[in-house]
Amino acid sequence: MKLVSINKLCLLFFLLIIFGCTAIASAANPSTKISKSKQKKADTYFIQGNNLLQQGLKDDAILNYTKAIETNPAHQDAYFNRAVVYDSLGRNDEAIADFSKVIELNPEASDAYINRAIIYEQKGMIDEAVLDFGRIIELRPDFAEIYYKRGIIYYSKNKYDLAIPDFSKTIELQPGLADAYNSRGYAYFATSQFDLSIADFNKALEIDPTYDKVYYGRGIAYFGMQNYESAIPDLTKTIEKDPRSANAYLIRGQAYMGKSDYDSAISDFTKVLEINPKSCEAYYGRGTAYSNKQDVESAISDFTKALAINPIYPKACVYLGDYYNQLNQLESAIAAYTKAIELDPKNCKTYVFRSVVYWKSKEYQKALDDVEKAKGLGETIDSSFLDILVRDSQKKEEVSPPPKKEEKGPPSPKKEGKSPPPKN
């Protein structure tokens, strides 16, 4: 899912205008550690740096900000503006160092925290970004955009219980922000609170009827509620807006499956594979649709392709086992079920399926072992099948010839020489 974030560039220049231009008017805060003449000289360098920056001469602006800092090491505004320019040039580490210096000089400089947090996030230093956003909230508790930004980070880290309160606070402070309702809707969806999710998506559309990114979120929420009739139109609108949305085709295909519209499902899964030929979910979905149409050959082909892409896909193994069983290819069925059990050893039903194939193969003890395993995992075994299995097992014992007595022959001579090399 793609969530809307604060535009970093706009925010940085917005802060430059607030912070930097204020500084141009009043220059740096006076410092008791330098003379008035040095302070004035530092302010002159600072103002020259701003003028050069307005002309787009960023390197020259940095030189003048640096001279201002050398003249007055406590010149907060020079550090701040130099940090902004560094960041605009992609020199993030230097920008962080300068914003950190501003914070050192003024621990309540919320603008420096904001910019440093955004750079931390850009560099993937998420924990550091969250700490800075927390400090900003302490300093500016009514700053809606920061709650929103932190909520986005929490969402990206799957910390939905933290993301939802931040989105809610954003909405409280800025109730007309459709992005906040949309983002909270996704967070509610991720926690299976589908009713609340749909309500938020509806609110986002109420605020902005052109907010078409809502349709995908609301569609998957309806799908989560198994309301396929409502899910399909929303996902269709998503596809109309973005015909390359493989996810929208995939979920709509699954919704068609829920309606037993297997032809439409096959069409959607096929479209997913045109967009992304490596989608094992699409192969699995289409294979399931084929199976419901009794097209066993096509189903096996798709399940096999799903497993070729993702060998650890237990559901595909189970379906393969089912269809090999139907085709009476018992060895292949046992192999498929065995693979499924290796991938998901707690799935009691797979043991039952394999026990049936073992029974058909007249491997009664293995069938009984699987039944016991399934029962141990909580599965209730059909009593009639269990009776048949026990009966057939006993019959085999009755007709089995007694084992021959082992005749001892002369001991095999020991082979001398080197052992053969291990086989590759």
N, C-alpha and C positions, 0 to 999 in steps of 0.2 A: 504494500500500500504506500502511496506518495502523499505525505502530509505537508501543508503550507508552513514555511518558516519565515522568520523576520528577514527582510532583505538586508544583508550585511552591509553592502556598499552604501545604501541609502542611510542606514543607521549611523555608519561611521562619519559620513559627511554632515549628517544632521548634528551629530555631536561636535564635529569640528566647528560648525557654525555657532552652536551654543557656547562651547567652551573657548574655542580659539578666538572668535570675534569679540567675545567679552573681554578676553585677555588683550586684544589689540586696543580696545578702548581704555582699559585700566592698567595695561602692562602687567608685569609680574607682581606678585605680592611682595612688599618690601621685606628685606631680610636684615636682621640686626647684625649678621655676620660679615657683611660687606659694606663698603662705603657707598654713599649715594651716587658718586660718579661711576662706580662699577655697575651699580644697579641700572643706572641710566644707559650705560653702554650696552649692557646685556639686553635691555628692552629694545634698544635700537636694532641690534642683530635680530631679535625676535620679530620685530615689525617688518624688517627687510625680508626675513624668511617667509612671512605671510604674503608679502607682495609678490615675491618670486613664485610662490606656490600658486597664486591666482593666475599667474602667466603660464603655468604648466611646467615651470622649471624646477622639477622636484629635487634633482641632485643639488642644485644651488641652494634650494630652500633648506635641505638637510645640513649643508655646510653652515648656513647662518644660524640655524637652531643649535648646532653643535657649538658654535662660537658663543652663543648666548649662555649655554650650559657651562662652558669653560670659564666664562666670566662670572657667572652666578650659578654655582652647582645646585642651588635650591630653586631654580626657575621651573616651577611645575608646568607652566603652559608650554615652555619650549620642549620639555620631555614629551608632553602629551601630543603636540602637533608633529614632532619628529616621529613618534610612534605611529601616528596615523599615516604619515607618508611612507614610512618603512613598510607598513602593512599593504599599502596600495601597490608597492613594488614587489610584493611577495617575500619580503624579508621578515618573516614572521617571528623568528627568534629574537631579532633586534627590537621588534615592536613590543613583544612581551616584556623584554627587559626594561624598556622605557615606560610602559604602563605600570610595571611593578615599581619603578622608581617613583612615579607619581603617587602611587598608593603608600609607599614608604614615607613620602613627604606629607601626604594628607590621607590618613586611613579612611576618611569619609568621602573620598573622590569616587562617587558611584559611576561616573562616566568612564573612568579608567577601568573599573571592574567590568563594566558592560563590554567594552571593547576587548579586554583581555579574555573574558569568558568566550566570546565569539571566536577568537583566534584559537583558544584551547580546543573548542569543539571542532574547528576546521582541521586541526592537527590530530584529531582523534584522542585528545587528552580529556576524556569525558568526565572523569572524576573531578579533575581540576575545574572544569567548566561549571559543573553542578555546585561546587563550593563557592565559586564566584557569584553565580546566580543567587545562591542563598544569602550571600552578604549583601547583594544589591537589594534583595527583598527586605532585609533588615533596615537598610538605609532609606529605601523608597517603597514602602509597603503598598502603595497604590499604583505601582507600575505594572499595568496589565500585560504588556508585551513580554515582560520577563517571566511572569508565571506561565505564560503560553510557551515561551521558548524552553523553559525547564520541563514543562509537561511533554513537549516533543522529545526531549532527551530521554525522559523516563519511559515514554512509549517505545522508543527505539531499543531500549534495554529490557523490554518486556516487563517493566515495573508498573503495571497498569493501576495497581492500588495507590501508587504515588502520582501517576499521570492524571487520573480522574480528578482529584482535588485541585490540582493546578489548573486544569482546564475549567473547572467549576469556578475557581476564583477569577480567572480571566473573564468568564461570562458575567460574573457579579460586577466586575469593574467596568466591563465593556460589553453590555448585553447585545449590541448590534453586530458583533463580530461573527460572521458565518463560519469562518475558519475554526473558531473555538468549538462551536457546536459540531462541526464535521469531525474534528479530531476526537472530541469526547465520544462521539458516536462510534468511532472505530475502537476506542478503548473499551466502551461498554460491550461491543461485539466480541472483542478478544476475551472478555470475561463471561461470555454467554448470557449477558443481560440484553437479550434481543429487543424486548419491548422498549427499554430505555434508549437503546441504540437507534431504533426506528424513530422514536420521538425526537431525538436530536437531529437526525438527518432531515426530518420534516421541518424542524425549526430553521435549519440552515436554508432550506428552500423557501420558507416563508420570508426570511430576511432578504434573500436574493434569489428570485425565481430563475435567474440565469446560471445559478451555481450547479452546473451539470456534473461536477465531480461527485456529487452526493449519490447519484443513481447507482453506481457500483456498490458503494457501502450499504445502501439501503437494500439493494438486491441480494447481497450475500447475507444480510441480517434476516430478510424474509426466508431465504433458503435455510438458514440455521433454524428457523421456526417451522420448517417443512411446509411453508406457505408458497408452494411452487407457482401458483396462479399469479401471485403478486411479484415474485422474484423474476420471472421471465420477462415481463415488460421493462423492468428497471435495467436488467442486464442487456436487453435489446437496445435500449437508449444508449447505454455505455458503448456498445458495439457500433452503433450509428455514428457516435462521436469519434470513436477510435477503432476502426476496422481491424487493427493489428493487436487488439487486446486479447491475448491468448487466455488470460485468466477469466475474462468475461465469457468467452466461448466455453471454457472448461466448466465453469459453474452452471452456465445455462444448460450445457449438455447433461450435467448431473440432475438439474431440475427437470429436464425432459424425462430422464430415467425415472424420477419420482412420480411422474405422470404416466409412466409406461408408454411414452411416445418414443419408441426405440429408434425409429427411422430418423427423427429430428435429432436425437441424441448422437447417433452415428455421424450425422452431418456435422454437428458441432465439434465432436471429438476429432473428426477428420480435418476440420479447419484448424484446430489447435496444432495438429501435426504438420500442417502446411507452414504454419508460423514458426513452430518449434518442433523439429523432427525428433528431438531427444526427450519429449515429455512422456515419461513412463505412466503418469496419471492418465494421459489421454489414451494410451494403448490399453491400459487396464480398463478404463471406462468403456471404450469401444468394444473391447473383448467381452465385457459383461453384457453390453447391449446385444452383441452378436449371439451370446449364449442364450439370452432371453428370446431370440428369434430362432433358436434351435439350429443356428449356423455354427456347428461345433468346430469345423475346420478353421473358419475365420477366427473364432474365439481362441483356439489354441495358438494360432499364429500370433495374435495380438498379445496374449499373455506371455508367450515366449519372448517377444520383442521387448515387453516391459521388463522382464527379468534380465535380458541382455543389457539393458540400460542401467537397471538398478537391481543387482543380484540379491539385495537384502529387502525384498518386497514380499512378505509372507502371504498376503492376500492372493497375489498372482500365482504363487505356488499352490495354494489350496485349490484355486479354480482349475489349474492345470491338472492337479490330481483328480478332481471331479470328472473332467472330460476324458482323461486317459482311462478312468474307471468305466465311463460310459462306453468307450470304444473297446473295452476289455483288454486294454494294454496295461496289464496289472503291474508289471515291473516298473514301467514308467510312472504309473500312478503312485506306487509306493515310494519311488525316488522323489517325486514332487512333494508328497506329504511329509516325507522325512526332512526335506529341505525346509519346509514351512515350520516344522517343529524345532529345528535347529535355530531358526530365526525368531520364533515366538514359542518358547517351551511351556508357557503358561496357558496356551490356548487349548482348553480341554477338548473342544469339538474336533480338532484336527486329529487327535489320538483316536477318536471314535471313527472318523472317516477312514483312517489307515487300518483300523482293526477290521473294518468291513472288507477291505481289499485283501488283507491277510487271510481272512476267512474264505474268500473266494479262491485264494491261492492255496487253500488247505494247509496254511501255516497257522494251526489253531492256537498253539501256545503263544506265539507272538501276538495273535489277535487278543487272547485273554490278557496278556501283559499290558496291551494298550488300553483295554477296557479298565483294568485296575488303575492304571495311571490316570485315565480320565475321571474315574470315580474319586480318586484322591484329590483331584483338582476341583471337585464339586459338581461334576456333571452327573445327571441322572440318566442311567442307561435303560433303554427300552427292555422290559423284562422278556419279551418274546425273542428278541435277538439274542439276549444272554442265554436263554434256554436252548436255542438252536446251537449256539456256539459251544456250550457245555456238552450237549448231546453229540455233536459231530466230533468234538475232541475225544470223547469217550469211545466212540465207534472206531476211531483211528487206532486208539490204544488196543482195542479188542482184536482188530485184524492185523495188527503189526506182528510180524514173525519174531520169535524170540531172538535175542542177539546171539551171534555165534561166539563160541568160546575162543578166546584169543590163543592161537598156537604160538608158542615161543620158538623161535628159530635161533640159529647161531647169531651171536652178536655181530653187527656190521663192523667191518674193519675200519679203523680210524684212518682218515685221509691225512697224509703228511704233506708238508709244504705250506706255502703261503695261502692265506685266505683270498678268495677272489675279490676284486675291487667292488665296492658298493655300486649298485645300479643307480644311474642318474634318474 
